[in-house]
Amino acid sequence: MSFQQAIQILKNLPEAYQKEVLNFIEFIAQKNQREPMALAQPSKRGGFGSLKGTIWMSPDFDELLDDFEDYR
């Protein structure tokens, strides 16, 4: 679709829809201004093992619970 075709379709829309389309275009333009900065920054996510030492698990985690003694 060419720019001229898009303008013609926009002209044929009711005024309320034209305003909606223009609001969306402004939103996309603002998003486009922000995204290059976000893409240029390196990711702060860690790799494998980055959470090591932050989670604790009881030594008897794998032991059978007393509630399930009947199912042994």
C-alpha positions as CSV (number, residue, x, y, z in Angstrom):
1,M,0.0,0.0,0.0
2,S,1.4,3.4,-0.9
3,F,1.3,6.5,1.2
4,Q,-1.2,8.1,-1.1
5,Q,-3.5,5.1,-0.8
6,A,-3.3,5.2,3.0
7,I,-4.2,8.9,3.0
8,Q,-7.2,8.2,0.7
9,I,-8.4,5.5,3.1
10,L,-7.9,7.8,6.0
11,K,-9.9,10.6,4.3
12,N,-12.8,8.2,3.8
13,L,-13.0,7.2,7.5
14,P,-15.4,8.9,9.9
15,E,-13.8,11.7,11.9
16,A,-13.8,9.7,15.1
17,Y,-11.8,6.9,13.4
18,Q,-9.5,9.5,11.8
19,K,-8.6,10.7,15.3
20,E,-8.0,7.2,16.5
21,V,-5.7,6.5,13.6
22,L,-3.8,9.8,14.2
23,N,-3.5,8.9,17.9
24,F,-2.1,5.5,17.0
25,I,0.4,7.1,14.6
26,E,1.6,9.5,17.4
27,F,2.0,6.5,19.7
28,I,4.1,4.6,17.2
29,A,6.2,7.7,16.5
30,Q,6.9,8.1,20.3
31,K,7.7,4.4,20.6
32,N,10.1,4.6,17.7
33,Q,11.9,7.4,19.5
34,R,12.3,5.4,22.7
35,E,13.2,2.0,21.2
36,P,16.6,2.8,19.7
37,M,17.9,3.7,23.2
38,A,16.5,0.5,24.7
39,L,18.0,-1.6,21.9
40,A,21.4,0.0,22.3
41,Q,21.7,-0.9,25.9
42,P,23.1,-4.4,26.8
43,S,20.8,-6.8,28.5
44,K,21.2,-6.9,32.3
45,R,20.0,-10.5,32.5
46,G,22.4,-13.0,34.0
47,G,23.4,-16.3,32.5
48,F,23.2,-19.8,33.9
49,G,23.9,-19.9,37.6
50,S,23.3,-16.2,38.1
51,L,20.8,-16.9,40.9
52,K,23.1,-19.3,42.7
53,G,22.9,-18.9,46.5
54,T,19.7,-17.0,46.4
55,I,17.3,-20.0,46.8
56,W,17.4,-22.2,49.8
57,M,15.9,-25.7,49.8
58,S,15.5,-27.9,52.9
59,P,17.8,-30.9,53.1
60,D,14.9,-33.2,53.5
61,F,13.0,-31.8,50.5
62,D,12.8,-35.2,48.8
63,E,11.7,-37.1,51.9
64,L,8.2,-38.5,52.0
65,L,5.8,-36.4,53.9
66,D,4.1,-37.8,57.0
67,D,0.7,-37.3,55.3
68,F,1.6,-39.8,52.6
69,E,2.8,-42.6,54.9
70,D,-0.3,-44.7,53.9
71,Y,0.7,-44.7,50.3
72,R,4.2,-46.2,50.7
